[in-house]
């Protein structure tokens, strides 16, 4: 076994394999920084190229792409308030306010260090305890998955709005939008309004770009045209302490990094939840455990640390069910199955017996990708900051074109560009009436899993939805969701009452 491990690591350290891992990280950072071009999209475009690589180089290159994209999404989010990927949206809540204070480099460094920390944590977990964690996911049946999603929706319902009810309504709207298209059991179209293009459903790309990226660009253009708000531009402080993260600041976030990395690892190991859930959940928990929750959203580096460490921890953790059960943990892991098949390998328990050396080579590639991410991120930091020095008259048209091209390239459909514009208007309306955009997006992401698990429960129980109460784990999760909702509701009522008493 030891000899097999050493041979696998030696294969990963071959110069050509290391080069492909490095190129994957760099290209992934670039892809993640461009709104609409995320890690899964980059992997989908590059899987055919992996046919001409060796198995270790191919998987290392694709994993590097995914890791680089997760950090890359925070670059445009922090500097331009336009998250390149949906999971980077929580990073912008504290990252962009820091950038407006002249501390853009500090925010980027914290995002980089948090990404590396979360990734390292989940990689160690993948190597040491892959099988036990995958066994937990194996026992998650439809009732447990349905209850888990309900609990997750309850937790994130308070994000981005002061009202838990409005958060739940936004999440319900996201689920409703996610149900547009072919009904999975009868294969009949629903909620399509007789529009043929809607029969295939709505992709996440136009929703994410329209609500998170394009709407923000339109808002920034409006601020530029308004003299009273035109001062909200990003500049960079000349003070050294504003451009670096000290050891004291990093260690001050250690508890947040550990808690968020653990949350990201657990979410990544459970198939279907994905990085956005981990990111928003970790941010929410960090705010609730903080002694100064009022500082979040105004430039608190712990918010950046929570979001980035959690979403980066999902990358390696999503490989746990893939390697041990053959079940992809997220979209990127599902695309990796294609690369495995191209090279004659089927992910699953037998892979540990038949291709153990290959598994250890992948472990080595994961570690190398994390080290390359740290090095490339530090070297390219100043180049990232120069992006915002481009005049808005040049920068904004480029971003708008990128948003439109990203929406079009997702499915090569001009209709998706129209959808992006529709969701841009919807985002403006939701911001105006204080409804959470993030809750809608998370509801949309979880809609297929939520609906499928509910249908499976109803079919297995012969139309008896109370079957969930007969499963101890599902019952515990539902009870926890009710408790969280009650606690959040009481806290909101107390804060509202306190605010009314403080008013003259």
C-alpha positions in Angstrom: 0.0 0.0 0.0 2.8 2.4 0.9 4.6 1.7 -2.4 1.3 2.4 -4.3 0.9 5.7 -2.5 4.4 6.8 -3.3 4.1 5.8 -6.9 0.8 7.7 -7.2 2.4 10.8 -5.7 5.4 10.5 -7.9 3.1 10.3 -11.0 1.4 13.5 -9.9 4.8 15.2 -9.5 5.8 14.5 -13.1 6.6 17.8 -14.8 4.0 17.5 -17.5 1.3 16.6 -15.1 2.2 19.5 -12.8 2.2 21.8 -15.8 -1.4 20.8 -16.7 -2.5 21.3 -13.1 -1.0 24.8 -13.0 -2.6 25.7 -16.4 -5.9 24.5 -15.1 -5.7 26.7 -12.0 -4.8 29.8 -14.0 -7.4 29.3 -16.7 -10.0 28.5 -13.9 -9.2 31.8 -12.2 -9.7 33.7 -15.4 -13.0 31.8 -16.1 -14.3 32.4 -12.6 -13.6 36.1 -12.8 -15.7 36.5 -15.9 -19.4 36.7 -15.0 -21.3 33.7 -16.4 -18.3 31.6 -17.2 -18.0 29.4 -14.1 -16.1 26.2 -13.2 -18.6 23.7 -14.6 -18.9 25.6 -17.9 -15.1 25.6 -18.2 -14.9 21.9 -17.4 -17.6 21.2 -20.0 -15.6 23.0 -22.6 -12.4 21.3 -21.7 -13.5 17.7 -21.2 -13.1 16.9 -24.9 -9.5 18.3 -24.7 -8.7 15.9 -21.9 -8.9 13.0 -24.4 -5.4 13.9 -25.6 -3.9 14.0 -22.1 -2.9 11.2 -19.8 -5.5 10.2 -17.2 -3.6 11.9 -14.3 -2.9 15.1 -16.4 -6.6 15.2 -17.6 -8.2 14.9 -14.1 -5.6 17.2 -12.6 -6.2 19.8 -15.3 -10.0 19.7 -14.8 -9.8 19.7 -11.0 -7.4 22.7 -11.3 -10.0 24.5 -13.5 -12.7 24.0 -10.8 -10.5 25.1 -7.9 -9.3 28.2 -9.8 -12.8 29.2 -10.8 -14.0 29.2 -7.2 -11.5 31.8 -6.2 -11.8 33.6 -9.5 -15.5 34.3 -8.8 -14.5 36.4 -5.8 -12.2 38.7 -7.9 -15.0 40.4 -9.9 -17.3 40.2 -6.9 -14.9 42.1 -4.6 -13.6 44.6 -7.1 -16.7 45.2 -9.2 -19.5 43.9 -7.0 -20.3 41.5 -9.8 -19.8 37.9 -8.6 -18.3 35.7 -11.4 -20.0 32.6 -9.9 -23.3 32.3 -7.8 -21.4 31.0 -4.7 -19.2 34.2 -4.7 -22.3 36.4 -4.1 -21.9 36.1 -0.3 -18.3 37.2 -0.7 -19.3 40.5 -2.2 -21.4 41.4 0.8 -18.2 42.3 2.8 -15.6 42.2 0.0 -16.9 45.1 -2.1 -17.5 47.4 0.9 -13.8 46.8 1.8 -12.8 47.6 -1.8 -14.8 50.9 -1.5 -12.7 51.7 1.6 -9.5 51.3 -0.4 -8.8 47.8 1.0 -9.4 45.8 -2.2 -6.1 44.0 -1.9 -6.8 43.0 1.7 -10.2 41.6 0.7 -8.6 39.6 -2.2 -5.9 38.3 0.0 -8.4 37.2 2.6 -10.4 35.5 -0.1 -7.3 33.7 -1.4 -6.2 32.6 2.0 -9.7 31.4 2.9 -10.0 29.5 -0.3 -6.7 27.8 0.2 -7.5 27.0 3.8 -11.0 25.6 3.0 -9.6 23.6 0.1 -6.8 22.1 2.2 -9.2 21.1 4.9 -11.6 19.3 2.6 -8.7 17.6 0.7 -7.4 16.2 4.0 -10.9 15.0 4.8 -11.2 13.4 1.4 -8.0 11.5 1.8 -8.6 10.3 5.4 -12.3 9.8 5.8 -13.8 9.5 2.3 -15.6 6.2 2.9 -17.2 7.0 6.3 -18.6 10.3 5.0 -19.9 8.7 1.8 -21.6 6.1 4.0 -23.6 8.9 5.7 -24.8 10.1 2.3 -25.7 6.5 1.3 -28.3 6.4 4.1 -29.9 9.6 3.0 -33.2 8.5 1.4 -35.8 10.7 -0.3 -37.5 11.7 3.1 -34.2 12.7 4.6 -33.2 14.7 1.5 -36.6 16.5 1.4 -36.3 17.4 5.1 -32.7 18.5 4.6 -33.6 20.9 1.8 -36.5 22.3 3.9 -34.1 22.9 6.7 -31.5 24.5 4.4 -34.2 26.8 2.9 -35.3 27.9 6.4 -31.7 28.7 7.4 -31.0 30.9 4.4 -34.4 32.5 4.3 -33.2 35.3 6.5 -30.3 36.2 4.2 -30.5 39.5 2.3 -33.8 40.6 3.9 -35.1 41.6 7.3 -38.1 39.4 7.1 -38.0 35.6 7.3 -41.4 35.5 5.6 -40.2 37.4 2.6 -37.1 35.2 2.4 -39.4 32.1 2.3 -41.6 33.7 -0.3 -38.5 34.4 -2.5 -37.3 30.8 -2.0 -40.8 29.6 -3.0 -40.7 31.7 -6.1 -37.3 30.2 -6.9 -38.8 26.7 -6.6 -41.7 27.7 -8.8 -39.4 29.0 -11.5 -37.3 25.7 -11.2 -40.5 23.7 -11.9 -40.9 25.4 -15.4 -40.4 22.8 -18.1 -41.0 19.1 -18.5 -42.7 17.4 -15.5 -40.3 14.5 -14.6 -42.9 11.8 -14.1 -45.4 12.5 -16.9 -43.0 14.2 -19.2 -45.6 16.9 -20.0 -44.8 20.6 -20.3 -45.9 22.8 -17.4 -45.8 26.5 -16.6 -44.4 27.2 -20.1 -47.1 29.7 -21.3 -47.0 27.9 -24.7 -43.4 29.1 -25.2 -41.5 26.2 -26.8 -38.1 27.3 -25.5 -39.4 27.0 -21.9 -40.1 23.3 -22.3 -36.5 22.4 -21.7 -36.6 24.4 -18.4 -34.7 27.5 -17.4 -30.9 27.3 -16.9 -29.1 28.7 -13.9 -26.8 30.8 -16.1 -29.3 33.4 -17.3 -30.8 33.7 -13.8 -27.4 34.0 -12.1 -26.1 36.5 -14.6 -29.3 38.6 -14.8 -29.9 38.8 -11.1 -26.4 39.0 -9.7 -24.2 40.5 -12.5 -26.2 42.4 -15.1 -28.6 44.0 -12.6 -25.6 45.2 -10.6 -23.9 46.7 -13.7 -27.1 48.5 -14.6 -27.3 49.8 -11.0 -23.7 51.0 -11.1 -24.3 52.8 -14.4 -27.2 54.5 -12.8 -25.0 55.6 -9.9 -22.4 57.0 -12.3 -25.1 59.0 -14.0 -26.3 60.3 -10.6 -23.9 63.0 -9.3 -25.0 62.4 -5.7 -23.9 58.7 -5.9 -21.0 58.9 -8.3 -18.4 58.8 -5.6 -18.8 55.1 -4.9 -15.8 54.1 -6.9 -13.1 51.6 -5.9 -9.7 53.1 -5.1 -6.6 51.6 -3.4 -5.1 52.8 -0.2 -1.3 53.5 0.0 -1.1 52.3 3.6 0.6 48.8 3.8 -1.8 47.6 6.5 -4.7 48.2 4.1 -3.2 46.0 1.4 -2.3 42.9 3.3 -3.7 40.4 5.8 -1.5 40.1 8.9 -1.0 36.9 10.9 -3.1 38.4 13.7 -6.0 39.0 11.4 -5.7 35.6 9.8 -5.6 33.8 13.2 -8.5 36.0 14.3 -10.5 34.3 11.6 -9.3 30.8 12.5 -12.5 29.7 14.2 -14.6 31.0 11.3 -12.3 29.3 8.8 -12.6 25.9 10.7 -16.4 26.1 11.1 -17.0 27.2 7.5 -14.6 24.6 6.1 -16.3 21.9 8.0 -19.7 23.1 6.8 -18.5 23.2 3.2 -17.1 19.7 3.5 -20.3 18.3 4.9 -22.4 20.0 2.2 -20.0 18.9 -0.6 -20.2 15.3 0.6 -24.0 15.3 0.4 -24.9 15.0 -3.2 -26.9 17.8 -4.8 -26.6 20.7 -2.4 -23.7 22.5 -4.0 -21.3 25.4 -3.2 -23.9 28.2 -3.0 -25.7 26.5 -0.2 -22.4 26.0 1.7 -21.4 29.6 1.1 -24.6 31.2 2.3 -25.0 28.8 5.2 -21.5 29.5 6.4 -21.9 33.2 6.2 -25.2 33.1 8.1 -23.7 31.0 10.8 -20.7 33.3 11.1 -23.0 36.3 11.5 -25.0 34.5 14.2 -21.8 33.4 16.1 -20.2 36.9 15.9 -20.0 39.3 18.9 -20.4 42.2 16.4 -23.0 41.0 13.8 -23.8 44.6 12.9 -20.4 44.9 11.2 -21.2 42.3 8.6 -22.1 43.7 5.2 -19.9 46.7 5.9 -16.4 45.2 5.3 -15.8 42.5 7.9 -13.1 40.1 6.7 -14.7 37.3 8.6 -17.6 37.4 6.1 -15.1 36.9 3.3 -13.4 34.1 5.2 -16.6 32.3 5.9 -17.9 32.4 2.3 -14.7 31.6 0.5 -13.5 28.8 2.8 -17.0 27.1 2.7 -17.4 27.2 -1.1 -13.8 26.1 -1.8 -14.2 23.2 0.7 -17.0 21.9 -1.6 -14.5 21.2 -4.4 -12.6 18.3 -2.9 -15.6 17.2 -0.7 -17.8 16.7 -3.8 -15.4 14.0 -4.9 -16.1 11.9 -1.8 -19.4 10.3 -3.0 -18.0 10.3 -6.6 -14.9 8.2 -5.7 -16.6 5.9 -3.2 -20.2 5.5 -4.5 -20.0 6.7 -8.1 -22.4 9.5 -7.3 -21.4 13.1 -8.2 -21.6 15.6 -5.4 -22.3 18.6 -7.8 -22.4 19.6 -11.4 -18.6 19.8 -11.7 -18.1 16.3 -10.3 -20.8 15.0 -12.7 -18.8 16.4 -15.6 -15.7 14.7 -14.3 -17.4 11.4 -14.8 -17.1 12.0 -18.5 -13.3 12.5 -18.2 -13.1 9.2 -16.2 -15.1 7.3 -18.8 -13.0 8.7 -21.6 -9.9 7.2 -19.9 -11.6 3.9 -19.3 -12.4 4.2 -15.6 -15.8 4.1 -13.8 -15.9 6.0 -10.5 -17.1 3.9 -7.6 -16.0 1.5 -4.8 -14.2 -0.8 -7.3 -11.9 2.0 -8.4 -10.1 1.9 -5.0 -9.3 -1.8 -5.7 -8.6 -1.6 -9.4 -6.9 1.8 -9.7 -5.7 2.7 -6.3 -2.5 4.2 -7.6 -4.5 6.5 -9.9 -6.6 7.6 -6.9 -3.4 8.6 -5.0 -2.2 10.5 -8.1 -5.4 12.5 -8.0 -4.9 13.2 -4.3 -1.4 14.5 -5.2 -2.9 16.7 -8.0 -5.4 18.1 -5.6 -2.7 19.2 -3.2 -0.6 20.6 -6.0 -3.6 22.6 -7.3 -4.1 24.1 -3.9 -0.4 25.2 -3.8 -0.5 26.6 -7.3 -3.7 28.5 -6.4 -1.9 30.2 -3.5 1.1 31.0 -5.7 -0.7 32.2 -8.7 -3.2 34.1 -6.6 -0.5 36.0 -4.8 1.5 36.8 -8.0 -1.6 37.9 -9.9 -3.1 40.0 -7.1 -1.9 43.4 -8.3 -3.0 42.6 -11.8 -6.5 41.8 -10.6 -6.6 45.2 -8.8 -5.7 47.0 -12.0 -8.9 45.8 -13.6 -10.9 48.5 -11.8 -8.6 51.2 -13.1 -10.0 50.7 -16.5 -12.3 53.7 -17.3 -16.0 52.8 -16.8 -16.8 53.8 -20.4 -14.5 50.9 -21.5 -15.1 48.4 -18.6 -18.9 48.4 -18.5 -19.5 47.7 -22.2 -17.0 44.8 -21.9 -18.8 43.4 -18.8 -22.2 43.8 -20.5 -21.0 42.0 -23.6 -19.5 39.3 -21.4 -22.8 38.9 -19.5 -24.7 38.5 -22.8 -22.2 36.1 -24.3 -22.2 34.1 -21.1 -25.9 33.8 -21.2 -25.9 32.8 -24.9 -23.0 30.3 -24.7 -24.6 28.3 -21.9 -27.0 26.6 -24.3 -26.2 28.6 -27.5 -29.7 30.2 -27.3 -30.6 33.8 -27.9 -33.7 33.1 -25.8 -31.5 32.8 -22.7 -30.3 36.4 -23.3 -33.9 37.5 -23.2 -34.4 35.5 -20.0 -31.3 37.2 -18.5 -32.9 40.6 -19.2 -36.2 39.5 -17.7 -34.5 38.3 -14.5 -32.6 41.6 -14.4 -35.9 43.5 -14.1 -37.1 40.9 -11.5 -33.9 41.6 -9.5 -34.6 45.3 -9.5 -38.2 44.8 -8.3 -37.0 42.4 -5.5 -34.4 44.9 -4.3 -37.0 47.7 -4.4 -39.4 45.7 -2.2 -36.8 44.1 0.0 -37.1 40.5 -1.2 -34.0 38.3 -1.1 -32.5 37.6 -4.5 -30.2 35.0 -3.0 -33.1 33.0 -1.5 -34.7 32.9 -5.0 -31.5 31.6 -6.6 -31.0 28.9 -3.9 -34.6 27.9 -4.2 -34.2 27.5 -7.9 -31.0 25.5 -7.5 -32.6 23.1 -5.0 -36.0 22.9 -6.8 -35.2 19.7 -8.9 -33.8 17.8 -5.9 -36.7 19.0 -3.7 -39.4 18.0 -6.2 -37.8 14.7 -7.0 -37.4 13.7 -3.4 -41.0 14.8 -2.6 -42.4 12.7 -5.6 -40.3 9.7 -4.4 -41.8 10.0 -0.9 -45.3 10.3 -2.3 -44.9 7.3 -4.7 -43.2 5.1 -2.1 -45.8 5.9 0.6 -48.7 5.6 -1.8 -49.7 9.3 -1.5 -49.0 9.5 2.2 -46.8 12.6 2.9 -46.8 11.8 6.6 -44.2 9.1 5.8 -41.6 11.7 6.6 -42.6 11.6 10.3 -41.9 7.9 10.4 -38.2 8.4 9.6 -36.2 9.6 12.7 -33.6 11.5 10.8 -36.1 13.3 8.5 -38.3 14.0 11.6 -35.3 15.5 13.4 -34.4 17.7 10.4 -38.0 19.0 10.0 -38.2 19.7 13.8 -34.9 21.6 13.5 -36.2 23.6 10.6 -39.4 24.5 12.6 -37.2 25.5 15.6 -34.9 27.7 13.4 -38.0 29.4 11.8 -39.5 30.1 15.3 -36.2 31.4 16.6 -35.6 33.6 13.6 -39.2 34.9 13.8 -38.9 35.8 17.5 -35.6 37.5 16.9 -37.0 39.5 14.0 -40.0 40.6 16.1 -37.8 41.6 19.0 -35.5 43.7 16.7 -38.5 45.4 15.1 -39.9 46.2 18.5 -36.6 47.5 19.7 -36.2 49.7 16.6 -39.7 51.1 17.0 -39.0 52.1 20.7 -35.7 53.8 19.6 -37.5 56.0 17.2 -38.4 59.5 18.5 
